[in-house]
Amino acid sequence: MVGRVQPDRKQLPLVLLRLLCLLPTGLPVRSVDFNRGTDNITVRQGDTAILREADGRTMSPLYVDLKSYHIIKRCVVEDKNSKVAWLNRSGIIFAGHDKWSLDPRVELEKRHSLEYSLRIQKVDVYDEGSYTCSVQTQHEPKTSQVYLIVQVPPKISNISSDVTVNEGSNVTLVCMANGRPEPVITWRHLTPTGREFEGEEEYLEILGITREQSGKYECKAANEVSSADVKQVKVTVNYPPTITESKSNEATTGRKASLKCEASAVPAPDFEWYRDDTRINSANGLEIKSTEGQSSLTVTNVTEEHYGNYTCVAANNLGVTNASLVLFKRVSPTIPHPIQEIGTTVHFKQKGPGSVRGINGSISLAVPLWLLAASLLCLLSKC
């Protein structure tokens, strides 16, 4: 950060005395009122500052044009016989109409014959400091001073590069910014909750980092001069595999069946499948498909030898884990034998409504034996 330079009132008389010795012949010796306060004005870096004195008698304070960020300071003389000089801590800038400064950004601006204004274009931090307008009138010398404060928008000058660490490690992120006033640094973890880390300033320390703390971290540098400067750094947290899901299955002979296995890990895990202690490859009706974080074993045509236990293994450079899966045999449902109804046919000779006659004029009615026996028993017992 560039420190703010404050005027040294103890050395100011000596500086002014030295500068007075450099004034050309004809310019009067100035008297300085050191009891009078110095006006502070503020301008943003890159803008234009115009120094004028509003009233030659009272030497009124500066004012700020907020729309254009021009700083106004008039230096007005009482008559054409008055002499004017502009000075700063580096030396004489203008003596009357004569320019002593070699800086092309500095100009003398005259709105009328009695007003002398100092214009500084594209103000930089090096322009900050005390400026003095010295006016020698016919009556007495007058001096007005102003202290120019240059504000600088915040800008992040250095931020940590993307970093990869193992889970449990300590992490320190650095974000440095320049600006005047000094920017306030705020860190934020870019998660759905968007947790902010207030007051961490340039350094953000994460002790024993976890996998949940991986992701992007945003550094924001802000002051009141302009909008904040924002940059990001990505933190990757490595951790060993953990099986998050394993699905067994059941299938009938001759059908297709799949076993699925999912694992979480950084870096992404590699998968292997085993039957007993034998590693399985994609061949002989078996197909293995693995993507980032998941794998499947598919049997295209299930036979009796395919039923049993399988092992899914997930591994990366930090560790290995496994899960057991089973392909069960699905038994086809059997259809029970149909129930045979045992009975006999009884022929009745009957006439009446609702009767159905056969070819020979009889009524045929098929009655089960148990129902016939029950009916006879009921008749005998007069039920």
N, C-alpha and C positions, 0 to 999 in steps of 0.2 A: 504494500500500500504506500502511496505517496503521502507523506505527512503534511498536514495543513500548516503553513507558515503564518505565524502571527507577528504583527508589527512590534518591533522592539523600541519602546518609547525612550529608553535610556540612550540608545545610539542614534535616534532620529535627529537630534540637533547637530551632531557631528556630520551626519550624512548630508543634511541640507546645507551646512556650512561649506562642505567640500564642493557640493554642486554649484553653490553660488559663485565660487571662484571661477567656474567654467563659463559663466554667463558672458555674452559679448558686451562690449562697451555700450553704454546707453541704457542697459537694463538696470533698474534700481535694485538696491539691496532690500531684501524682503524681511519683514518681521513676522514671526510665526507665533500664533496663539496656541501653545501646547496644552493649555487647560481645556481647550475645546475638544470635544470627543471626535473620534474618527468615524465616518459613516462606513458601514459594511454593506456591500452589495454583492449579489450572487448572480452568476451567469453560467449557463451550461456550456460545457466544452464544445467547440465547433460553431457556436453562435457568435453574434456580433455585439460588442459592448461599445456604447456611446457615452462618454463621460462629459456631462454638462453641469454647470452651476445654475440653479434656477433663479437666483437673485444675487446680484453683485453686492448688495448691502448686507443681507443677512446670511449669505452662504448656506442656503437651506439644504436639507438632506437630499440624498438621491432618491429616485423612485424607479420602479421596475415596470416596464411594459410587458405584461405577461403573455400577450398574444404573439409578440415577435421575439420575446426573450432579449430585447435590447435593453441595456442598462443606460440610463440617461443621467448625465452629469453636466450641467452647464457651467461655463466660466464666463461671466458677463462683466464687462468693464463699464465705467461710468461715462467715459468719453473717448474720443479717438486718440487722445494723448496718453491714455493709460497703456501700460505695457503688460503683456501676459507671457507666462512661461509654464509649460507642463513638464513635470519631472516624475520619475519613479526611482526606485532604489538602485537601478542600474545607471542612472544619469539623466541628462537633459534629453527630453523627447522633442519638444518644440520651444524655440525662443522667438516669440512673435510669430511671424510667418515662416521663419527658417526652421527647416526640419533637421534635427541633429541625429535622430535615430536612423539606423540603416534597415530597420525592419519594414518591409514593403506592406505589411498588414496594417500599419499605423498611419492614420491620416488626420489632418486638422479639418474640421468641418465648421463652416461659418454660415449661419442662417441670416445674419445681418452683420453690419460692421462692428457691432459692440459685443458680439457673442463668439466665443471660441470654444469649440467642443472637440473632444478627443475621441476618435473612432478606432476601435481595434477589431479587425475582422478575424474570423476563425479562431476564437479565443482558445488558448491552450492552458494547461495547468501551470506552465512556466510564466504565464502572464499574471498569476496571482501575486498580490502584494499591494503596497501602498502607492497611491498616485497623488501628486500635489499640484494644484493650480495656484500659481503665485501672480497676483495682480498688484502692480504699482500704480496707484492713482495719484492725483494732484495733491491729495490730502494725506493719505497714509497707506502703507502697504497692507494688503489683505492676503490671507492664505487659507485655502480650503483643501482638506485631505479626504481621501476615500480609500477604503481597503477593498480591493476586488477579490472576491472568493469565487473560484471556478469549480463548478460542480461537474462530475463525470458520471455518466450512466454506468450501471453495474455491468461487468463483463467477467465471465469465468475464464481465468487464465490457465488453470491446470486442474484436471480431474483424473481420477484413477482410470486405468484401462480396464476393460472387461477382465474378470478374474474367475478362475476355477479352483475350488478348494474341496477337500474331503469333509464330510459331515463331522462335526465336533471341533473343527478348527476355529481359531480366532481370526477375524477379518477386520481390517481397518481401511476404510474408504476415505479418500482425500479430495476435497473440492476447495480450490482457492480462487478468489475473485478480487478484482480491482474496482475502484469506484470512489467517488467523493460525494456525499458522506460514505463512510465505509459500509459496504453492503452487509446485510444480515443474511446468513446462510441457513437454509432450511432443507433437511433431508426428508424424503418421503418414499416409502416402499410401495411400488405400484401394484397393489393387490386390490381385490374387490372392496376391502375395507379401507384401503388407502391410508394406512397408519402413518402419521407424521412423527418425526423425531425433532422436537423443538430444542433449541439451545445447544445443539451439538457443534455449531460453528463449522470450522473447516474439516474436522475429523469426525467420522462416524465409526464407532467401534461396536462390533458384534462378537460377543463371547460365546464359544461353543455353538456355532451356527448349526441350524437344523435344515432339513430338506424343505420345510415349509417356508423358510426365510430366503429361499432362492428366488431369482427373478430380477427385474429391473428396479434400480434405485435412482430417484430423480433428485438432483441438486438444483436448488433455486437460489439465486443471488438477487437481492432486491434492495433498492433505496428509493427515495422519493423523487429522484430525478426523471426516471423514465420507467418503462415496463421492465419486468424482471428478466434476467438471463437464465435459461434453463438448459441443463444437459443431463444425460443419463449414463449410467454404468450398469452392465449386466453381471450378476453374480450367479455362477453355476455351482451347485452343491452336488458332489458325487456321493453315492451311497450304495451299499450292496443290495442284491435282489431280495425281494420279498414276494412270495406267491400271494396274489390277491384273490384268485378264483381258480378252481379246478372242477371240471364237470365230468363225472362218470356217465355211462350210457348203457342202454340195453337194446338188444336187437335180435331178431329172429334169423335163423340160418338163411343165407342167400340174399339178405338185405344189405344196405349200406349203413355204416355207423361211424360216428366221429367222437373223439375225446378232445377236450379243449382245456388249455392251461394259460393263465395270464399272470404276469409278474411286473412289479414296479422296481425300477433301478435306473441309476445314472452312473456311467454310460448305460445305454440300453443293453439288456442281457442277450446272450446267445442261448438258444434252446437245443436240448437233445432229448430223445425219447429212448427208453429202455424197456425190454421185456425180460424179466428176471435180471441177469447180469449182462445181457447182450444188447448192444446198441442197435437201434432200428434205423434203417435207411429207407428212402423212398424207392421201393421195388417190390415185386411179387404181390401186387394188389394193395400195397400200403403206400400212402401219400402223406408227406409232412409239409405243412405250410407254416412259415414263421414270418411275422411282421414285427414292428417295434412294440414290444411289450406283450405279445401274445403268440401262441402257437397251437396248431391242431394236428392230430393224427387221425387219418381217415382210412377205414377198411372198406374197400369198394365192394367186396363180396364176402360176407361173413361166413366162416366155416367153424366147425367145432374147435379147431385148434386156436382160433382167435380169441376165445373167451378166456378171461382171467385178469391178472393184475398188470398194470403198466406204470412206469415212473416217468414223470416230466422233470427235467433238470434245467434250471435257469442259472446262468453264471455271467459275471463280469470280472474285471481285474480287482475288485474289492471283496468278492465272496461268491459262494455257491449255495443254492437252496434247491429243494425238490419237493414234489408232491406225488402221492400215489393215487391212481385212478383205476377203475374196474370197468371192464366190458362184460355186462351180465347177459345171460341167455334169456331171451323172452320165450315163454312157452305159449304155443298157439292154443286157443280155447277149443275144447272138444264139444261136439253136439250130442246130447243124450239120446238113447233109443226112444222111438215113439211108443206111447202107451196103447196097448191093444185092448179094445173093449169086447168083453165076452158076453154073449147074450143068445137068445133064441127068438124065433119068429112064431107068433101065435096068430091064428086065423080066427076071426069072428064073423059070424053072419049077422049083420046089423044093418038096419035102415035108419035113416034119420038125417037131419041137417048136419052138414059138416063132415059127413062120412065120405071116405074115398073108396071107391069100388075097384076091384081088380077086374081082370078079363073074365073070370068065372063068376063075377058078381059078389065075391067075398071082400071083406075089408082086411087089409094087411096092416099090421101094427107090430113093429119090432120093440120088444120090451125086455130089458135086462132081467136075468133070473132073480137078482136080489130084490128088485122092485116088485116082481111078481110074487115072490115069497112074502114080502112085507104086506102086500095087498091082501093075500089070502089070510095071513095071520090077523090082520085088522078085521076082516069079515067074520072070522071065527070068534074073535073076542068082542065083536060088536062095538068097535071103537068109533 
